[in-house]
Amino acid sequence: MFGIRVLIFLLGIALVVWILFRLARSPSIEKPGKKQVDDMVRCARCGTFVPRSEAIHEGDRDYCSTQHRDEDR
Ligand SMILES: [Zn+2]
């Protein structure tokens, strides 16, 4: 009786902590913060933002694909 209530209470606490933990972590991942902007580059051909690691670098320009790099020559 009392034990079950304590268990439910603890589960509720754990749930709240889990939600707060997710809320605290998600903004840095989903919210377009400054760090994410720094990691994104814009395709000089179509304007699509692509991760720097996936972008095609040509001189001082970045492209989303080799096709757009070739088209912009
Ligand atoms: Zn492009």
N, CA, C, O and the ligand as a Tripos MOL2 file, in Angstrom:
@<TRIPOS>MOLECULE
protein
  293   291    74     0     0
PROTEIN
NO_CHARGES

@<TRIPOS>ATOM
      1 N           0.8470   -1.2040    0.0000 N.3       1 MET1
      2 CA          0.0000    0.0000    0.0000 C.3       1 MET1
      3 C           0.8840    1.2570    0.0000 C.2       1 MET1
      4 O           0.8850    2.0400   -0.9490 O.2       1 MET1
      5 N           1.6370    1.4190    1.1020 N.am      2 PHE2
      6 CA          2.5200    2.5780    1.1920 C.3       2 PHE2
      7 C           3.6920    2.4360    0.2050 C.2       2 PHE2
      8 O           4.1390    3.3990   -0.4180 O.2       2 PHE2
      9 N           4.1640    1.1810    0.0970 N.am      3 GLY3
     10 CA          5.3020    0.9340   -0.7900 C.3       3 GLY3
     11 C           4.9780    1.2430   -2.2380 C.2       3 GLY3
     12 O           5.8120    1.7900   -2.9590 O.2       3 GLY3
     13 N           3.7820    0.9010   -2.6680 N.am      4 ILE4
     14 CA          3.3710    1.1700   -4.0550 C.3       4 ILE4
     15 C           3.2880    2.6730   -4.3050 C.2       4 ILE4
     16 O           3.6810    3.1600   -5.3650 O.2       4 ILE4
     17 N           2.7690    3.4080   -3.3060 N.am      5 ARG5
     18 CA          2.6740    4.8670   -3.4570 C.3       5 ARG5
     19 C           4.0680    5.4800   -3.5880 C.2       5 ARG5
     20 O           4.2880    6.3800   -4.3980 O.2       5 ARG5
     21 N           5.0000    4.9840   -2.7850 N.am      6 VAL6
     22 CA          6.3780    5.4910   -2.8630 C.3       6 VAL6
     23 C           6.9700    5.1650   -4.2240 C.2       6 VAL6
     24 O           7.6630    5.9800   -4.8330 O.2       6 VAL6
     25 N           6.6800    3.9430   -4.6920 N.am      7 LEU7
     26 CA          7.1970    3.5180   -5.9900 C.3       7 LEU7
     27 C           6.6700    4.4060   -7.1110 C.2       7 LEU7
     28 O           7.4210    4.8250   -7.9920 O.2       7 LEU7
     29 N           5.3630    4.6880   -7.0670 N.am      8 ILE8
     30 CA          4.7530    5.5620   -8.0790 C.3       8 ILE8
     31 C           5.3470    6.9650   -7.9940 C.2       8 ILE8
     32 O           5.6080    7.6090   -9.0100 O.2       8 ILE8
     33 N           5.5530    7.4230   -6.7560 N.am      9 PHE9
     34 CA          6.1430    8.7480   -6.5480 C.3       9 PHE9
     35 C           7.5470    8.8140   -7.1550 C.2       9 PHE9
     36 O           7.9110    9.7770   -7.8300 O.2       9 PHE9
     37 N           8.3190    7.7600   -6.8930 N.am     10 LEU10
     38 CA          9.6840    7.7250   -7.4320 C.3      10 LEU10
     39 C           9.6790    7.6390   -8.9560 C.2      10 LEU10
     40 O          10.5210    8.2440   -9.6210 O.2      10 LEU10
     41 N           8.7240    6.8810   -9.5070 N.am     11 LEU11
     42 CA          8.6060    6.7900  -10.9570 C.3      11 LEU11
     43 C           8.2530    8.1580  -11.5500 C.2      11 LEU11
     44 O           8.7530    8.5440  -12.6060 O.2      11 LEU11
     45 N           7.3780    8.8790  -10.8400 N.am     12 GLY12
     46 CA          7.0140   10.2320  -11.2830 C.3      12 GLY12
     47 C           8.2200   11.1490  -11.2860 C.2      12 GLY12
     48 O           8.4270   11.9110  -12.2310 O.2      12 GLY12
     49 N           9.0210   11.0780  -10.2230 N.am     13 ILE13
     50 CA         10.2480   11.8780  -10.1350 C.3      13 ILE13
     51 C          11.1860   11.5320  -11.2860 C.2      13 ILE13
     52 O          11.7510   12.4080  -11.9410 O.2      13 ILE13
     53 N          11.3350   10.2190  -11.5140 N.am     14 ALA14
     54 CA         12.2230    9.7630  -12.5810 C.3      14 ALA14
     55 C          11.7420   10.2710  -13.9390 C.2      14 ALA14
     56 O          12.5470   10.6580  -14.7860 O.2      14 ALA14
     57 N          10.4270   10.2660  -14.1390 N.am     15 LEU15
     58 CA          9.8530   10.7410  -15.3990 C.3      15 LEU15
     59 C          10.1280   12.2270  -15.5870 C.2      15 LEU15
     60 O          10.5090   12.6650  -16.6730 O.2      15 LEU15
     61 N           9.9300   13.0040  -14.5150 N.am     16 VAL16
     62 CA         10.1740   14.4510  -14.5860 C.3      16 VAL16
     63 C          11.6450   14.7300  -14.8860 C.2      16 VAL16
     64 O          11.9700   15.5800  -15.7140 O.2      16 VAL16
     65 N          12.5280   14.0010  -14.2010 N.am     17 VAL17
     66 CA         13.9620   14.1790  -14.4080 C.3      17 VAL17
     67 C          14.3240   13.8430  -15.8520 C.2      17 VAL17
     68 O          15.1300   14.5300  -16.4790 O.2      17 VAL17
     69 N          13.7100   12.7670  -16.3730 N.am     18 TRP18
     70 CA         13.9790   12.3370  -17.7470 C.3      18 TRP18
     71 C          13.5230   13.3980  -18.7510 C.2      18 TRP18
     72 O          14.2220   13.6940  -19.7210 O.2      18 TRP18
     73 N          12.3240   13.9710  -18.5000 N.am     19 ILE19
     74 CA         11.7980   15.0110  -19.3870 C.3      19 ILE19
     75 C          12.6900   16.2480  -19.3390 C.2      19 ILE19
     76 O          13.0200   16.8260  -20.3740 O.2      19 ILE19
     77 N          13.0810   16.6510  -18.1170 N.am     20 LEU20
     78 CA         13.9510   17.8150  -17.9690 C.3      20 LEU20
     79 C          15.2950   17.5700  -18.6440 C.2      20 LEU20
     80 O          15.8780   18.4720  -19.2450 O.2      20 LEU20
     81 N          15.7750   16.3390  -18.5360 N.am     21 PHE21
     82 CA         17.0510   15.9860  -19.1590 C.3      21 PHE21
     83 C          16.9560   16.1060  -20.6820 C.2      21 PHE21
     84 O          17.8680   16.6120  -21.3350 O.2      21 PHE21
     85 N          15.8390   15.6330  -21.2310 N.am     22 ARG22
     86 CA         15.6240   15.7250  -22.6820 C.3      22 ARG22
     87 C          15.4820   17.1750  -23.1270 C.2      22 ARG22
     88 O          16.0370   17.5710  -24.1520 O.2      22 ARG22
     89 N          14.7380   17.9680  -22.3580 N.am     23 LEU23
     90 CA         14.5420   19.3740  -22.6960 C.3      23 LEU23
     91 C          15.8670   20.1300  -22.6330 C.2      23 LEU23
     92 O          16.1100   21.0480  -23.4170 O.2      23 LEU23
     93 N          16.7100   19.7330  -21.6960 N.am     24 ALA24
     94 CA         17.9930   20.4160  -21.5380 C.3      24 ALA24
     95 C          18.9530   20.0530  -22.6690 C.2      24 ALA24
     96 O          19.8050   20.8560  -23.0510 O.2      24 ALA24
     97 N          18.8120   18.8530  -23.1930 N.am     25 ARG25
     98 CA         19.7290   18.4150  -24.2440 C.3      25 ARG25
     99 C          19.2810   18.8160  -25.6490 C.2      25 ARG25
    100 O          20.1010   19.2040  -26.4810 O.2      25 ARG25
    101 N          17.9660   18.7200  -25.9110 N.am     26 SER26
    102 CA         17.4620   18.9050  -27.2710 C.3      26 SER26
    103 C          17.7480   20.2700  -27.8920 C.2      26 SER26
    104 O          18.0210   20.3240  -29.0910 O.2      26 SER26
    105 N          17.7030   21.3830  -27.1410 N.am     27 PRO27
    106 CA         17.9150   22.6780  -27.8140 C.3      27 PRO27
    107 C          19.2290   22.7470  -28.5730 C.2      27 PRO27
    108 O          19.2720   23.3060  -29.6690 O.2      27 PRO27
    109 N          20.2950   22.1980  -28.0230 N.am     28 SER28
    110 CA         21.5930   22.2690  -28.6910 C.3      28 SER28
    111 C          21.6190   21.4230  -29.9500 C.2      28 SER28
    112 O          22.4790   21.6160  -30.8090 O.2      28 SER28
    113 N          20.6710   20.4740  -30.0690 N.am     29 ILE29
    114 CA         20.6600   19.5940  -31.2280 C.3      29 ILE29
    115 C          19.6850   20.1080  -32.2960 C.2      29 ILE29
    116 O          20.0170   20.1520  -33.4800 O.2      29 ILE29
    117 N          18.4760   20.4960  -31.8620 N.am     30 GLU30
    118 CA         17.4390   20.8610  -32.8280 C.3      30 GLU30
    119 C          17.3830   22.3660  -33.0860 C.2      30 GLU30
    120 O          17.1090   22.8000  -34.2050 O.2      30 GLU30
    121 N          17.6410   23.1500  -32.0550 N.am     31 LYS31
    122 CA         17.5490   24.5940  -32.2230 C.3      31 LYS31
    123 C          18.7250   25.0960  -33.0670 C.2      31 LYS31
    124 O          19.8690   24.7190  -32.8110 O.2      31 LYS31
    125 N          18.4590   25.9350  -34.0610 N.am     32 PRO32
    126 CA         19.5480   26.4440  -34.8960 C.3      32 PRO32
    127 C          20.3900   27.4500  -34.1440 C.2      32 PRO32
    128 O          20.2950   28.6570  -34.3710 O.2      32 PRO32
    129 N          21.1990   26.9490  -33.2640 N.am     33 GLY33
    130 CA         22.0680   27.8120  -32.4680 C.3      33 GLY33
    131 C          23.2930   28.2370  -33.2520 C.2      33 GLY33
    132 O          23.4600   27.8670  -34.4150 O.2      33 GLY33
    133 N          24.1330   29.0030  -32.6200 N.am     34 LYS34
    134 CA         25.3100   29.5330  -33.3010 C.3      34 LYS34
    135 C          26.2730   28.4160  -33.7060 C.2      34 LYS34
    136 O          26.9000   28.4620  -34.7650 O.2      34 LYS34
    137 N          26.3710   27.4180  -32.8380 N.am     35 LYS35
    138 CA         27.2990   26.3370  -33.1190 C.3      35 LYS35
    139 C          26.8970   25.5790  -34.3820 C.2      35 LYS35
    140 O          27.7440   25.2110  -35.1960 O.2      35 LYS35
    141 N          25.5690   25.3470  -34.5360 N.am     36 GLN36
    142 CA         25.0970   24.6100  -35.7040 C.3      36 GLN36
    143 C          25.2910   25.4370  -36.9650 C.2      36 GLN36
    144 O          25.6320   24.8930  -38.0150 O.2      36 GLN36
    145 N          25.0790   26.7380  -36.8740 N.am     37 VAL37
    146 CA         25.2630   27.6160  -38.0300 C.3      37 VAL37
    147 C          26.7100   27.5540  -38.4930 C.2      37 VAL37
    148 O          26.9920   27.5460  -39.6910 O.2      37 VAL37
    149 N          27.6150   27.5100  -37.5390 N.am     38 ASP38
    150 CA         29.0340   27.4530  -37.8840 C.3      38 ASP38
    151 C          29.3750   26.1640  -38.6150 C.2      38 ASP38
    152 O          30.3040   26.1280  -39.4220 O.2      38 ASP38
    153 N          28.6250   25.1120  -38.3320 N.am     39 ASP39
    154 CA         28.9130   23.8230  -38.9410 C.3      39 ASP39
    155 C          28.1940   23.6430  -40.2810 C.2      39 ASP39
    156 O          28.4170   22.6550  -40.9810 O.2      39 ASP39
    157 N          27.3240   24.6070  -40.6360 N.am     40 MET40
    158 CA         26.5900   24.5030  -41.8910 C.3      40 MET40
    159 C          27.1740   25.4830  -42.9070 C.2      40 MET40
    160 O          27.5150   26.6180  -42.5730 O.2      40 MET40
    161 N          27.2820   25.0250  -44.1420 N.am     41 VAL41
    162 CA         27.7520   25.9010  -45.2110 C.3      41 VAL41
    163 C          26.6660   25.9580  -46.2830 C.2      41 VAL41
    164 O          25.8630   25.0360  -46.4240 O.2      41 VAL41
    165 N          26.6590   27.0520  -47.0280 N.am     42 ARG42
    166 CA         25.6120   27.2440  -48.0270 C.3      42 ARG42
    167 C          26.1480   26.9100  -49.4130 C.2      42 ARG42
    168 O          27.2400   27.3260  -49.8000 O.2      42 ARG42
    169 N          25.3380   26.1380  -50.1540 N.am     43 CYS43
    170 CA         25.7040   25.7960  -51.5200 C.3      43 CYS43
    171 C          25.6930   27.0680  -52.3590 C.2      43 CYS43
    172 O          24.6990   27.7940  -52.3760 O.2      43 CYS43
    173 N          26.7890   27.3380  -53.0520 N.am     44 ALA44
    174 CA         26.8930   28.5530  -53.8620 C.3      44 ALA44
    175 C          26.0000   28.4780  -55.0940 C.2      44 ALA44
    176 O          25.7550   29.4950  -55.7420 O.2      44 ALA44
    177 N          25.5140   27.2930  -55.4220 N.am     45 ARG45
    178 CA         24.6720   27.1040  -56.6140 C.3      45 ARG45
    179 C          23.1760   27.2180  -56.2800 C.2      45 ARG45
    180 O          22.4660   28.0000  -56.9110 O.2      45 ARG45
    181 N          22.6970   26.4530  -55.3050 N.am     46 CYS46
    182 CA         21.2580   26.4170  -55.0250 C.3      46 CYS46
    183 C          20.9090   27.0280  -53.6730 C.2      46 CYS46
    184 O          19.7300   27.2160  -53.3760 O.2      46 CYS46
    185 N          21.8980   27.3400  -52.8510 N.am     47 GLY47
    186 CA         21.6150   27.9860  -51.5760 C.3      47 GLY47
    187 C          21.2290   27.0370  -50.4650 C.2      47 GLY47
    188 O          20.8850   27.4740  -49.3670 O.2      47 GLY47
    189 N          21.2810   25.7500  -50.7330 N.am     48 THR48
    190 CA         20.9400   24.7770  -49.7010 C.3      48 THR48
    191 C          22.0380   24.7160  -48.6540 C.2      48 THR48
    192 O          23.2250   24.7040  -48.9770 O.2      48 THR48
    193 N          21.6180   24.6770  -47.3810 N.am     49 PHE49
    194 CA         22.5910   24.5490  -46.3130 C.3      49 PHE49
    195 C          22.9320   23.0800  -46.1130 C.2      49 PHE49
    196 O          22.0430   22.2430  -45.9550 O.2      49 PHE49
    197 N          24.1870   22.7810  -46.1200 N.am     50 VAL50
    198 CA         24.6490   21.4080  -45.9310 C.3      50 VAL50
    199 C          25.7350   21.3990  -44.8560 C.2      50 VAL50
    200 O          26.4520   22.3860  -44.6940 O.2      50 VAL50
    201 N          25.8610   20.2940  -44.1240 N.am     51 PRO51
    202 CA         26.9300   20.2000  -43.1240 C.3      51 PRO51
    203 C          28.2960   20.3720  -43.7780 C.2      51 PRO51
    204 O          28.5410   19.8740  -44.8760 O.2      51 PRO51
    205 N          29.1590   21.0700  -43.1000 N.am     52 ARG52
    206 CA         30.4790   21.3460  -43.6600 C.3      52 ARG52
    207 C          31.2080   20.0620  -44.0560 C.2      52 ARG52
    208 O          31.9340   20.0230  -45.0490 O.2      52 ARG52
    209 N          30.9990   19.0260  -43.2650 N.am     53 SER53
    210 CA         31.6980   17.7690  -43.5310 C.3      53 SER53
    211 C          31.1910   17.0920  -44.8070 C.2      53 SER53
    212 O          31.9010   16.2930  -45.4160 O.2      53 SER53
    213 N          29.9250   17.4250  -45.2170 N.am     54 GLU54
    214 CA         29.3480   16.7950  -46.4090 C.3      54 GLU54
    215 C          29.4300   17.6950  -47.6340 C.2      54 GLU54
    216 O          29.1190   17.2670  -48.7460 O.2      54 GLU54
    217 N          29.8460   18.9340  -47.4330 N.am     55 ALA55
    218 CA         29.8680   19.8870  -48.5370 C.3      55 ALA55
    219 C          31.0800   19.6310  -49.4410 C.2      55 ALA55
    220 O          32.1010   19.0900  -49.0150 O.2      55 ALA55
    221 N          30.9240   20.0430  -50.7070 N.am     56 ILE56
    222 CA         32.0330   19.9690  -51.6620 C.3      56 ILE56
    223 C          32.7230   21.3270  -51.6580 C.2      56 ILE56
    224 O          32.0920   22.3470  -51.9350 O.2      56 ILE56
    225 N          33.9950   21.3410  -51.3490 N.am     57 HIS57
    226 CA         34.7250   22.5980  -51.2620 C.3      57 HIS57
    227 C          35.4860   22.8450  -52.5650 C.2      57 HIS57
    228 O          36.2290   21.9920  -53.0490 O.2      57 HIS57
    229 N          35.2770   24.0240  -53.1050 N.am     58 GLU58
    230 CA         35.9610   24.4110  -54.3410 C.3      58 GLU58
    231 C          36.4510   25.8360  -54.1560 C.2      58 GLU58
    232 O          35.6650   26.7820  -54.2100 O.2      58 GLU58
    233 N          37.7350   25.9860  -53.9410 N.am     59 GLY59
    234 CA         38.2670   27.3110  -53.6600 C.3      59 GLY59
    235 C          37.6940   27.8290  -52.3470 C.2      59 GLY59
    236 O          37.7820   27.1620  -51.3170 O.2      59 GLY59
    237 N          37.1070   29.0190  -52.3900 N.am     60 ASP60
    238 CA         36.4920   29.5610  -51.1830 C.3      60 ASP60
    239 C          34.9890   29.3520  -51.1870 C.2      60 ASP60
    240 O          34.2800   29.9510  -50.3790 O.2      60 ASP60
    241 N          34.4940   28.5120  -52.0830 N.am     61 ARG61
    242 CA         33.0610   28.2480  -52.1730 C.3      61 ARG61
    243 C          32.7370   26.8280  -51.7140 C.2      61 ARG61
    244 O          33.5890   25.9400  -51.7050 O.2      61 ARG61
    245 N          31.4780   26.6510  -51.3350 N.am     62 ASP62
    246 CA         31.0170   25.3340  -50.9050 C.3      62 ASP62
    247 C          29.7790   24.9580  -51.7110 C.2      62 ASP62
    248 O          28.9580   25.8120  -52.0460 O.2      62 ASP62
    249 N          29.6590   23.6790  -52.0150 N.am     63 TYR63
    250 CA         28.5150   23.1910  -52.7770 C.3      63 TYR63
    251 C          27.9150   21.9710  -52.0960 C.2      63 TYR63
    252 O          28.5870   21.2570  -51.3530 O.2      63 TYR63
    253 N          26.6080   21.7450  -52.3730 N.am     64 CYS64
    254 CA         25.9230   20.6280  -51.7460 C.3      64 CYS64
    255 C          26.2520   19.3230  -52.4600 C.2      64 CYS64
    256 O          26.1070   18.2460  -51.8810 O.2      64 CYS64
    257 N          26.6870   19.4080  -53.7010 N.am     65 SER65
    258 CA         26.9840   18.1970  -54.4610 C.3      65 SER65
    259 C          28.0150   18.5180  -55.5310 C.2      65 SER65
    260 O          28.2390   19.6810  -55.8660 O.2      65 SER65
    261 N          28.6330   17.4850  -56.0570 N.am     66 THR66
    262 CA         29.6200   17.6870  -57.1220 C.3      66 THR66
    263 C          28.9470   18.2210  -58.3800 C.2      66 THR66
    264 O          29.5560   18.9490  -59.1640 O.2      66 THR66
    265 N          27.6730   17.8490  -58.5620 N.am     67 GLN67
    266 CA         26.9270   18.3300  -59.7350 C.3      67 GLN67
    267 C          26.8100   19.8490  -59.7270 C.2      67 GLN67
    268 O          27.0490   20.5030  -60.7420 O.2      67 GLN67
    269 N          26.4400   20.4090  -58.5690 N.am     68 HIS68
    270 CA         26.3080   21.8590  -58.4740 C.3      68 HIS68
    271 C          27.6620   22.5400  -58.5630 C.2      68 HIS68
    272 O          27.7610   23.6630  -59.0560 O.2      68 HIS68
    273 N          28.6840   21.8830  -58.0990 N.am     69 ARG69
    274 CA         30.0270   22.4460  -58.2350 C.3      69 ARG69
    275 C          30.3950   22.5540  -59.7060 C.2      69 ARG69
    276 O          30.9390   23.5650  -60.1500 O.2      69 ARG69
    277 N          30.0930   21.5000  -60.4560 N.am     70 ASP70
    278 CA         30.4250   21.4960  -61.8760 C.3      70 ASP70
    279 C          29.5650   22.5000  -62.6490 C.2      70 ASP70
    280 O          30.0460   23.1370  -63.5860 O.2      70 ASP70
    281 N          28.2860   22.6420  -62.2550 N.am     71 GLU71
    282 CA         27.3860   23.5790  -62.9460 C.3      71 GLU71
    283 C          27.7820   25.0240  -62.7280 C.2      71 GLU71
    284 O          27.4910   25.8840  -63.5590 O.2      71 GLU71
    285 N          28.4440   25.2960  -61.6150 N.am     72 ASP72
    286 CA         28.7660   26.6720  -61.2600 C.3      72 ASP72
    287 C          30.1160   27.1010  -61.8390 C.2      72 ASP72
    288 O          30.5390   28.2390  -61.6370 O.2      72 ASP72
    289 N          30.7740   26.2310  -62.5320 N.am     73 ARG73
    290 CA         32.0860   26.5740  -63.0880 C.3      73 ARG73
    291 C          31.9730   27.5200  -64.2810 C.2      73 ARG73
    292 O          32.9870   27.9040  -64.8630 O.2      73 ARG73
    293 ZN         23.3950   22.8980  -54.4920 Zn       74 ZN74
@<TRIPOS>BOND
     1     1     2 1
     2     2     3 1
     3     3     4 2
     4     3     5 am
     5     5     6 1
     6     6     7 1
     7     7     8 2
     8     7     9 am
     9     9    10 1
    10    10    11 1
    11    11    12 2
    12    11    13 am
    13    13    14 1
    14    14    15 1
    15    15    16 2
    16    15    17 am
    17    17    18 1
    18    18    19 1
    19    19    20 2
    20    19    21 am
    21    21    22 1
    22    22    23 1
    23    23    24 2
    24    23    25 am
    25    25    26 1
    26    26    27 1
    27    27    28 2
    28    27    29 am
    29    29    30 1
    30    30    31 1
    31    31    32 2
    32    31    33 am
    33    33    34 1
    34    34    35 1
    35    35    36 2
    36    35    37 am
    37    37    38 1
    38    38    39 1
    39    39    40 2
    40    39    41 am
    41    41    42 1
    42    42    43 1
    43    43    44 2
    44    43    45 am
    45    45    46 1
    46    46    47 1
    47    47    48 2
    48    47    49 am
    49    49    50 1
    50    50    51 1
    51    51    52 2
    52    51    53 am
    53    53    54 1
    54    54    55 1
    55    55    56 2
    56    55    57 am
    57    57    58 1
    58    58    59 1
    59    59    60 2
    60    59    61 am
    61    61    62 1
    62    62    63 1
    63    63    64 2
    64    63    65 am
    65    65    66 1
    66    66    67 1
    67    67    68 2
    68    67    69 am
    69    69    70 1
    70    70    71 1
    71    71    72 2
    72    71    73 am
    73    73    74 1
    74    74    75 1
    75    75    76 2
    76    75    77 am
    77    77    78 1
    78    78    79 1
    79    79    80 2
    80    79    81 am
    81    81    82 1
    82    82    83 1
    83    83    84 2
    84    83    85 am
    85    85    86 1
    86    86    87 1
    87    87    88 2
    88    87    89 am
    89    89    90 1
    90    90    91 1
    91    91    92 2
    92    91    93 am
    93    93    94 1
    94    94    95 1
    95    95    96 2
    96    95    97 am
    97    97    98 1
    98    98    99 1
    99    99   100 2
   100    99   101 am
   101   101   102 1
   102   102   103 1
   103   103   104 2
   104   103   105 am
   105   105   106 1
   106   106   107 1
   107   107   108 2
   108   107   109 am
   109   109   110 1
   110   110   111 1
   111   111   112 2
   112   111   113 am
   113   113   114 1
   114   114   115 1
   115   115   116 2
   116   115   117 am
   117   117   118 1
   118   118   119 1
   119   119   120 2
   120   119   121 am
   121   121   122 1
   122   122   123 1
   123   123   124 2
   124   123   125 am
   125   125   126 1
   126   126   127 1
   127   127   128 2
   128   127   129 am
   129   129   130 1
   130   130   131 1
   131   131   132 2
   132   131   133 am
   133   133   134 1
   134   134   135 1
   135   135   136 2
   136   135   137 am
   137   137   138 1
   138   138   139 1
   139   139   140 2
   140   139   141 am
   141   141   142 1
   142   142   143 1
   143   143   144 2
   144   143   145 am
   145   145   146 1
   146   146   147 1
   147   147   148 2
   148   147   149 am
   149   149   150 1
   150   150   151 1
   151   151   152 2
   152   151   153 am
   153   153   154 1
   154   154   155 1
   155   155   156 2
   156   155   157 am
   157   157   158 1
   158   158   159 1
   159   159   160 2
   160   159   161 am
   161   161   162 1
   162   162   163 1
   163   163   164 2
   164   163   165 am
   165   165   166 1
   166   166   167 1
   167   167   168 2
   168   167   169 am
   169   169   170 1
   170   170   171 1
   171   171   172 2
   172   171   173 am
   173   173   174 1
   174   174   175 1
   175   175   176 2
   176   175   177 am
   177   177   178 1
   178   178   179 1
   179   179   180 2
   180   179   181 am
   181   181   182 1
   182   182   183 1
   183   183   184 2
   184   183   185 am
   185   185   186 1
   186   186   187 1
   187   187   188 2
   188   187   189 am
   189   189   190 1
   190   190   191 1
   191   191   192 2
   192   191   193 am
   193   193   194 1
   194   194   195 1
   195   195   196 2
   196   195   197 am
   197   197   198 1
   198   198   199 1
   199   199   200 2
   200   199   201 am
   201   201   202 1
   202   202   203 1
   203   203   204 2
   204   203   205 am
   205   205   206 1
   206   206   207 1
   207   207   208 2
   208   207   209 am
   209   209   210 1
   210   210   211 1
   211   211   212 2
   212   211   213 am
   213   213   214 1
   214   214   215 1
   215   215   216 2
   216   215   217 am
   217   217   218 1
   218   218   219 1
   219   219   220 2
   220   219   221 am
   221   221   222 1
   222   222   223 1
   223   223   224 2
   224   223   225 am
   225   225   226 1
   226   226   227 1
   227   227   228 2
   228   227   229 am
   229   229   230 1
   230   230   231 1
   231   231   232 2
   232   231   233 am
   233   233   234 1
   234   234   235 1
   235   235   236 2
   236   235   237 am
   237   237   238 1
   238   238   239 1
   239   239   240 2
   240   239   241 am
   241   241   242 1
   242   242   243 1
   243   243   244 2
   244   243   245 am
   245   245   246 1
   246   246   247 1
   247   247   248 2
   248   247   249 am
   249   249   250 1
   250   250   251 1
   251   251   252 2
   252   251   253 am
   253   253   254 1
   254   254   255 1
   255   255   256 2
   256   255   257 am
   257   257   258 1
   258   258   259 1
   259   259   260 2
   260   259   261 am
   261   261   262 1
   262   262   263 1
   263   263   264 2
   264   263   265 am
   265   265   266 1
   266   266   267 1
   267   267   268 2
   268   267   269 am
   269   269   270 1
   270   270   271 1
   271   271   272 2
   272   271   273 am
   273   273   274 1
   274   274   275 1
   275   275   276 2
   276   275   277 am
   277   277   278 1
   278   278   279 1
   279   279   280 2
   280   279   281 am
   281   281   282 1
   282   282   283 1
   283   283   284 2
   284   283   285 am
   285   285   286 1
   286   286   287 1
   287   287   288 2
   288   287   289 am
   289   289   290 1
   290   290   291 1
   291   291   292 2
@<TRIPOS>SUBSTRUCTURE
     1 MET1         2 RESIDUE 1 A MET
     2 PHE2         6 RESIDUE 1 A PHE
     3 GLY3        10 RESIDUE 1 A GLY
     4 ILE4        14 RESIDUE 1 A ILE
     5 ARG5        18 RESIDUE 1 A ARG
     6 VAL6        22 RESIDUE 1 A VAL
     7 LEU7        26 RESIDUE 1 A LEU
     8 ILE8        30 RESIDUE 1 A ILE
     9 PHE9        34 RESIDUE 1 A PHE
    10 LEU10       38 RESIDUE 1 A LEU
    11 LEU11       42 RESIDUE 1 A LEU
    12 GLY12       46 RESIDUE 1 A GLY
    13 ILE13       50 RESIDUE 1 A ILE
    14 ALA14       54 RESIDUE 1 A ALA
    15 LEU15       58 RESIDUE 1 A LEU
    16 VAL16       62 RESIDUE 1 A VAL
    17 VAL17       66 RESIDUE 1 A VAL
    18 TRP18       70 RESIDUE 1 A TRP
    19 ILE19       74 RESIDUE 1 A ILE
    20 LEU20       78 RESIDUE 1 A LEU
    21 PHE21       82 RESIDUE 1 A PHE
    22 ARG22       86 RESIDUE 1 A ARG
    23 LEU23       90 RESIDUE 1 A LEU
    24 ALA24       94 RESIDUE 1 A ALA
    25 ARG25       98 RESIDUE 1 A ARG
    26 SER26      102 RESIDUE 1 A SER
    27 PRO27      106 RESIDUE 1 A PRO
    28 SER28      110 RESIDUE 1 A SER
    29 ILE29      114 RESIDUE 1 A ILE
    30 GLU30      118 RESIDUE 1 A GLU
    31 LYS31      122 RESIDUE 1 A LYS
    32 PRO32      126 RESIDUE 1 A PRO
    33 GLY33      130 RESIDUE 1 A GLY
    34 LYS34      134 RESIDUE 1 A LYS
    35 LYS35      138 RESIDUE 1 A LYS
    36 GLN36      142 RESIDUE 1 A GLN
    37 VAL37      146 RESIDUE 1 A VAL
    38 ASP38      150 RESIDUE 1 A ASP
    39 ASP39      154 RESIDUE 1 A ASP
    40 MET40      158 RESIDUE 1 A MET
    41 VAL41      162 RESIDUE 1 A VAL
    42 ARG42      166 RESIDUE 1 A ARG
    43 CYS43      170 RESIDUE 1 A CYS
    44 ALA44      174 RESIDUE 1 A ALA
    45 ARG45      178 RESIDUE 1 A ARG
    46 CYS46      182 RESIDUE 1 A CYS
    47 GLY47      186 RESIDUE 1 A GLY
    48 THR48      190 RESIDUE 1 A THR
    49 PHE49      194 RESIDUE 1 A PHE
    50 VAL50      198 RESIDUE 1 A VAL
    51 PRO51      202 RESIDUE 1 A PRO
    52 ARG52      206 RESIDUE 1 A ARG
    53 SER53      210 RESIDUE 1 A SER
    54 GLU54      214 RESIDUE 1 A GLU
    55 ALA55      218 RESIDUE 1 A ALA
    56 ILE56      222 RESIDUE 1 A ILE
    57 HIS57      226 RESIDUE 1 A HIS
    58 GLU58      230 RESIDUE 1 A GLU
    59 GLY59      234 RESIDUE 1 A GLY
    60 ASP60      238 RESIDUE 1 A ASP
    61 ARG61      242 RESIDUE 1 A ARG
    62 ASP62      246 RESIDUE 1 A ASP
    63 TYR63      250 RESIDUE 1 A TYR
    64 CYS64      254 RESIDUE 1 A CYS
    65 SER65      258 RESIDUE 1 A SER
    66 THR66      262 RESIDUE 1 A THR
    67 GLN67      266 RESIDUE 1 A GLN
    68 HIS68      270 RESIDUE 1 A HIS
    69 ARG69      274 RESIDUE 1 A ARG
    70 ASP70      278 RESIDUE 1 A ASP
    71 GLU71      282 RESIDUE 1 A GLU
    72 ASP72      286 RESIDUE 1 A ASP
    73 ARG73      290 RESIDUE 1 A ARG
    74 ZN74       293 GROUP 0 **** ****
